[in-house]
Amino acid sequence: MDFEEVAKQLANPSGKYGIDVALGMNSMNEFISKTTYELLKIKDNESVLEIGFGNGKFIKDILNYGSRISFTGIDISNTMITEAKKIIVY
Ligand SMILES: C[S@@+](CC[C@H](N)C(=O)[O-])C[C@H]1O[C@@H](n2cnc3c(N)ncnc32)[C@H](O)[C@@H]1O
């Protein structure tokens, strides 16, 4: 896979390779994502909008900051939306 293809997958993960790319992003982004959530000081009843939730691995961490947290997310990748739906309980 060349540089352009990797860049394309990072911007919009798709297909089987996109699923693997998302798992890699989870590892790379875990520290910065969780540090960001800490800094936001999310409280009960608050609403969070995440643009680019990827495979959704960190959504449960956001929801665990309090009760009745409202999460809204968007992602440009249909593959990521499909993956996130597998781990999110509505
Ligand atoms: C670097 S990944 C981060 C994913 C996840 N937050 C994580 O830390 O594992 C960026 C995500 O943003 C999405 N994305 C990129 N451009 C976007 C856009 N314009 N609107 C919505 N989502 C976008 C990609 O599809 C990808 O899932």
The ligand as an SDF file (V2000), in Angstrom:
LIG
                    3D

 27 29  0  0  0  0  0  0  0  0999 V2000
   -7.9530    9.6820   13.1670 C   0  0  0  0  0  0  0  0  0  0  0  0
   -9.5530    8.8350   13.0550 S   0  0  0  0  0  0  0  0  0  0  0  0
  -10.0380    8.9190   14.7530 C   0  0  0  0  0  0  0  0  0  0  0  0
  -11.0610    7.8740   15.0980 C   0  0  0  0  0  0  0  0  0  0  0  0
  -11.3670    7.7430   16.5900 C   0  0  0  0  0  0  0  0  0  0  0  0
  -11.8140    9.0160   17.1550 N   0  0  0  0  0  0  0  0  0  0  0  0
  -10.1710    7.2030   17.3550 C   0  0  0  0  0  0  0  0  0  0  0  0
   -9.5240    7.9720   18.0830 O   0  0  0  0  0  0  0  0  0  0  0  0
   -9.8680    6.0130   17.2140 O   0  0  0  0  0  0  0  0  0  0  0  0
  -10.4910   10.0680   12.2470 C   0  0  0  0  0  0  0  0  0  0  0  0
  -11.9530    9.7010   11.9460 C   0  0  0  0  0  0  0  0  0  0  0  0
  -12.5660   10.8870   11.4460 O   0  0  0  0  0  0  0  0  0  0  0  0
  -13.3940   10.5480   10.3360 C   0  0  0  0  0  0  0  0  0  0  0  0
  -13.5140   11.7400    9.4890 N   0  0  0  0  0  0  0  0  0  0  0  0
  -12.5610   12.2990    8.6970 C   0  0  0  0  0  0  0  0  0  0  0  0
  -13.0310   13.3930    8.0880 N   0  0  0  0  0  0  0  0  0  0  0  0
  -14.3170   13.5620    8.5260 C   0  0  0  0  0  0  0  0  0  0  0  0
  -15.3320   14.5220    8.2590 C   0  0  0  0  0  0  0  0  0  0  0  0
  -15.1140   15.5510    7.4290 N   0  0  0  0  0  0  0  0  0  0  0  0
  -16.5230   14.4040    8.8730 N   0  0  0  0  0  0  0  0  0  0  0  0
  -16.7500   13.3580    9.7300 C   0  0  0  0  0  0  0  0  0  0  0  0
  -15.8310   12.4010   10.0260 N   0  0  0  0  0  0  0  0  0  0  0  0
  -14.6280   12.5010    9.4230 C   0  0  0  0  0  0  0  0  0  0  0  0
  -12.7130    9.3740    9.6820 C   0  0  0  0  0  0  0  0  0  0  0  0
  -13.6180    8.5860    8.9290 O   0  0  0  0  0  0  0  0  0  0  0  0
  -12.1320    8.6230   10.8860 C   0  0  0  0  0  0  0  0  0  0  0  0
  -13.0310    7.6290   11.3650 O   0  0  0  0  0  0  0  0  0  0  0  0
  1  2  1  0
  2  3  1  0
  2 10  1  0
  3  4  1  0
  4  5  1  0
  5  6  1  0
  5  7  1  0
  7  8  2  0
  7  9  1  0
 10 11  1  0
 11 12  1  0
 11 26  1  0
 12 13  1  0
 13 14  1  0
 13 24  1  0
 14 15  1  0
 14 23  1  0
 15 16  2  0
 16 17  1  0
 17 18  1  0
 17 23  2  0
 18 19  1  0
 18 20  2  0
 20 21  1  0
 21 22  2  0
 22 23  1  0
 24 25  1  0
 24 26  1  0
 26 27  1  0
M  CHG  2   2   1   9  -1
M  END
$$$$
